[in-house]
Amino acid sequence: MYRKPDKCPVCDSELKITKMTCDRCGTEISGIFSGCRFCSLSKEMSDYLIVFLKCRGNIKEIEKELGISYPTVRGYTENLLSALGLNDSASEGPYTKAGIFKMLERKEITAQEAACMLKELEE
């Protein structure tokens, strides 16, 4: 089965779902249907979301599962939030000093990663 395209290949506008079919009985329903916000995620972002949920958002576990560094995990998470329209442009970032220290205490990040995050907050 193919992945549903998001954009029109001719004019780059959003595509709408206009027909659905039941594989079991052959019933067809037509109309104009909107997809969910998760439907428009790229395969890469969808795969990352699965790993994120599987690891219950634990950064260390995500790093291990995907074999990537903390900054890469953070970048993927920011991209995912943006793709889902959940990024809060009014905030300074996803972390606070207290949150960083709690993550360090729970051993979700290393002292070096915490130092980098704290430095980013100051900038």
Rosetta constraint file for C-alpha pairs under 8 A:
AtomPair CA 4 CA 39 HARMONIC 7.85 0.50
AtomPair CA 5 CA 15 HARMONIC 7.46 0.50
AtomPair CA 6 CA 14 HARMONIC 5.98 0.50
AtomPair CA 6 CA 15 HARMONIC 5.69 0.50
AtomPair CA 6 CA 40 HARMONIC 6.00 0.50
AtomPair CA 7 CA 12 HARMONIC 5.04 0.50
AtomPair CA 7 CA 13 HARMONIC 5.36 0.50
AtomPair CA 7 CA 14 HARMONIC 4.75 0.50
AtomPair CA 7 CA 15 HARMONIC 5.43 0.50
AtomPair CA 8 CA 12 HARMONIC 4.58 0.50
AtomPair CA 8 CA 13 HARMONIC 5.25 0.50
AtomPair CA 8 CA 14 HARMONIC 6.25 0.50
AtomPair CA 8 CA 15 HARMONIC 5.88 0.50
AtomPair CA 16 CA 32 HARMONIC 6.30 0.50
AtomPair CA 16 CA 33 HARMONIC 6.16 0.50
AtomPair CA 16 CA 34 HARMONIC 5.92 0.50
AtomPair CA 16 CA 35 HARMONIC 7.58 0.50
AtomPair CA 17 CA 31 HARMONIC 7.75 0.50
AtomPair CA 17 CA 32 HARMONIC 5.81 0.50
AtomPair CA 17 CA 33 HARMONIC 4.99 0.50
AtomPair CA 17 CA 34 HARMONIC 6.21 0.50
AtomPair CA 17 CA 35 HARMONIC 7.19 0.50
AtomPair CA 18 CA 30 HARMONIC 5.40 0.50
AtomPair CA 18 CA 31 HARMONIC 4.91 0.50
AtomPair CA 18 CA 32 HARMONIC 4.65 0.50
AtomPair CA 18 CA 33 HARMONIC 6.03 0.50
AtomPair CA 19 CA 28 HARMONIC 6.95 0.50
AtomPair CA 19 CA 29 HARMONIC 5.64 0.50
AtomPair CA 19 CA 30 HARMONIC 4.24 0.50
AtomPair CA 19 CA 31 HARMONIC 6.31 0.50
AtomPair CA 19 CA 32 HARMONIC 7.67 0.50
AtomPair CA 20 CA 28 HARMONIC 5.69 0.50
AtomPair CA 20 CA 29 HARMONIC 5.21 0.50
AtomPair CA 20 CA 30 HARMONIC 6.34 0.50
AtomPair CA 21 CA 26 HARMONIC 6.15 0.50
AtomPair CA 21 CA 27 HARMONIC 5.65 0.50
AtomPair CA 21 CA 28 HARMONIC 4.42 0.50
AtomPair CA 21 CA 29 HARMONIC 6.39 0.50
AtomPair CA 22 CA 26 HARMONIC 4.98 0.50
AtomPair CA 22 CA 27 HARMONIC 5.22 0.50
AtomPair CA 22 CA 28 HARMONIC 6.53 0.50
AtomPair CA 23 CA 27 HARMONIC 7.90 0.50
AtomPair CA 35 CA 39 HARMONIC 5.96 0.50
AtomPair CA 35 CA 40 HARMONIC 7.73 0.50
AtomPair CA 36 CA 40 HARMONIC 7.45 0.50
AtomPair CA 37 CA 41 HARMONIC 7.54 0.50
AtomPair CA 37 CA 84 HARMONIC 6.09 0.50
AtomPair CA 38 CA 46 HARMONIC 7.71 0.50
AtomPair CA 38 CA 84 HARMONIC 7.02 0.50
AtomPair CA 41 CA 45 HARMONIC 5.81 0.50
AtomPair CA 41 CA 46 HARMONIC 5.77 0.50
AtomPair CA 41 CA 83 HARMONIC 6.73 0.50
AtomPair CA 41 CA 84 HARMONIC 7.72 0.50
AtomPair CA 42 CA 46 HARMONIC 6.04 0.50
AtomPair CA 43 CA 47 HARMONIC 5.99 0.50
AtomPair CA 44 CA 48 HARMONIC 6.18 0.50
AtomPair CA 45 CA 49 HARMONIC 6.10 0.50
AtomPair CA 45 CA 76 HARMONIC 7.65 0.50
AtomPair CA 45 CA 79 HARMONIC 7.97 0.50
AtomPair CA 45 CA 80 HARMONIC 6.18 0.50
AtomPair CA 46 CA 50 HARMONIC 6.42 0.50
AtomPair CA 47 CA 51 HARMONIC 6.48 0.50
AtomPair CA 48 CA 52 HARMONIC 6.00 0.50
AtomPair CA 48 CA 76 HARMONIC 7.50 0.50
AtomPair CA 49 CA 53 HARMONIC 6.13 0.50
AtomPair CA 49 CA 80 HARMONIC 7.57 0.50
AtomPair CA 50 CA 54 HARMONIC 6.02 0.50
AtomPair CA 51 CA 55 HARMONIC 6.03 0.50
AtomPair CA 51 CA 62 HARMONIC 6.70 0.50
AtomPair CA 51 CA 65 HARMONIC 7.51 0.50
AtomPair CA 52 CA 56 HARMONIC 5.99 0.50
AtomPair CA 52 CA 57 HARMONIC 5.08 0.50
AtomPair CA 52 CA 58 HARMONIC 7.54 0.50
AtomPair CA 52 CA 62 HARMONIC 6.41 0.50
AtomPair CA 53 CA 57 HARMONIC 6.04 0.50
AtomPair CA 55 CA 59 HARMONIC 7.94 0.50
AtomPair CA 55 CA 61 HARMONIC 5.80 0.50
AtomPair CA 55 CA 62 HARMONIC 6.11 0.50
AtomPair CA 57 CA 62 HARMONIC 7.37 0.50
AtomPair CA 58 CA 62 HARMONIC 6.28 0.50
AtomPair CA 58 CA 108 HARMONIC 6.41 0.50
AtomPair CA 59 CA 63 HARMONIC 6.10 0.50
AtomPair CA 59 CA 70 HARMONIC 7.07 0.50
AtomPair CA 59 CA 73 HARMONIC 7.01 0.50
AtomPair CA 59 CA 108 HARMONIC 5.90 0.50
AtomPair CA 59 CA 109 HARMONIC 7.09 0.50
AtomPair CA 60 CA 64 HARMONIC 6.32 0.50
AtomPair CA 60 CA 70 HARMONIC 7.72 0.50
AtomPair CA 60 CA 108 HARMONIC 5.26 0.50
AtomPair CA 60 CA 109 HARMONIC 6.46 0.50
AtomPair CA 61 CA 65 HARMONIC 6.02 0.50
AtomPair CA 62 CA 66 HARMONIC 6.02 0.50
AtomPair CA 62 CA 67 HARMONIC 7.90 0.50
AtomPair CA 62 CA 68 HARMONIC 7.90 0.50
AtomPair CA 62 CA 73 HARMONIC 7.17 0.50
AtomPair CA 63 CA 67 HARMONIC 5.35 0.50
AtomPair CA 63 CA 68 HARMONIC 4.95 0.50
AtomPair CA 63 CA 69 HARMONIC 5.82 0.50
AtomPair CA 63 CA 70 HARMONIC 6.55 0.50
AtomPair CA 63 CA 73 HARMONIC 6.76 0.50
AtomPair CA 64 CA 68 HARMONIC 7.07 0.50
AtomPair CA 68 CA 72 HARMONIC 6.21 0.50
AtomPair CA 68 CA 73 HARMONIC 6.84 0.50
AtomPair CA 69 CA 73 HARMONIC 6.36 0.50
AtomPair CA 70 CA 74 HARMONIC 6.17 0.50
AtomPair CA 70 CA 109 HARMONIC 7.85 0.50
AtomPair CA 70 CA 113 HARMONIC 7.25 0.50
AtomPair CA 71 CA 75 HARMONIC 6.07 0.50
AtomPair CA 72 CA 76 HARMONIC 6.12 0.50
AtomPair CA 73 CA 77 HARMONIC 6.11 0.50
AtomPair CA 74 CA 78 HARMONIC 6.14 0.50
AtomPair CA 75 CA 79 HARMONIC 6.11 0.50
AtomPair CA 76 CA 80 HARMONIC 6.04 0.50
AtomPair CA 77 CA 81 HARMONIC 6.15 0.50
AtomPair CA 78 CA 82 HARMONIC 6.13 0.50
AtomPair CA 78 CA 87 HARMONIC 7.35 0.50
AtomPair CA 79 CA 83 HARMONIC 6.05 0.50
AtomPair CA 80 CA 84 HARMONIC 6.21 0.50
AtomPair CA 81 CA 85 HARMONIC 6.10 0.50
AtomPair CA 81 CA 86 HARMONIC 4.89 0.50
AtomPair CA 81 CA 87 HARMONIC 5.27 0.50
AtomPair CA 82 CA 86 HARMONIC 5.78 0.50
AtomPair CA 82 CA 87 HARMONIC 5.15 0.50
AtomPair CA 92 CA 121 HARMONIC 7.40 0.50
AtomPair CA 93 CA 121 HARMONIC 7.50 0.50
AtomPair CA 95 CA 99 HARMONIC 5.95 0.50
AtomPair CA 95 CA 100 HARMONIC 6.48 0.50
AtomPair CA 96 CA 100 HARMONIC 6.17 0.50
AtomPair CA 96 CA 121 HARMONIC 7.65 0.50
AtomPair CA 97 CA 101 HARMONIC 6.30 0.50
AtomPair CA 97 CA 118 HARMONIC 6.63 0.50
AtomPair CA 97 CA 121 HARMONIC 7.88 0.50
AtomPair CA 98 CA 102 HARMONIC 6.23 0.50
AtomPair CA 99 CA 103 HARMONIC 6.20 0.50
AtomPair CA 100 CA 104 HARMONIC 6.20 0.50
AtomPair CA 100 CA 114 HARMONIC 6.22 0.50
AtomPair CA 100 CA 117 HARMONIC 7.39 0.50
AtomPair CA 100 CA 118 HARMONIC 7.53 0.50
AtomPair CA 101 CA 105 HARMONIC 6.04 0.50
AtomPair CA 101 CA 114 HARMONIC 7.41 0.50
AtomPair CA 102 CA 106 HARMONIC 6.18 0.50
AtomPair CA 103 CA 107 HARMONIC 6.16 0.50
AtomPair CA 103 CA 108 HARMONIC 5.18 0.50
AtomPair CA 103 CA 109 HARMONIC 6.08 0.50
AtomPair CA 104 CA 108 HARMONIC 5.89 0.50
AtomPair CA 104 CA 109 HARMONIC 5.26 0.50
AtomPair CA 104 CA 110 HARMONIC 6.33 0.50
AtomPair CA 104 CA 111 HARMONIC 6.73 0.50
AtomPair CA 104 CA 114 HARMONIC 6.71 0.50
AtomPair CA 109 CA 113 HARMONIC 5.98 0.50
AtomPair CA 109 CA 114 HARMONIC 6.54 0.50
AtomPair CA 110 CA 114 HARMONIC 6.21 0.50
AtomPair CA 111 CA 115 HARMONIC 6.13 0.50
AtomPair CA 112 CA 116 HARMONIC 6.32 0.50
AtomPair CA 113 CA 117 HARMONIC 6.18 0.50
AtomPair CA 114 CA 118 HARMONIC 6.07 0.50
AtomPair CA 115 CA 119 HARMONIC 6.11 0.50
AtomPair CA 116 CA 120 HARMONIC 6.23 0.50
AtomPair CA 117 CA 121 HARMONIC 6.36 0.50
AtomPair CA 118 CA 122 HARMONIC 6.53 0.50
AtomPair CA 119 CA 123 HARMONIC 6.60 0.50
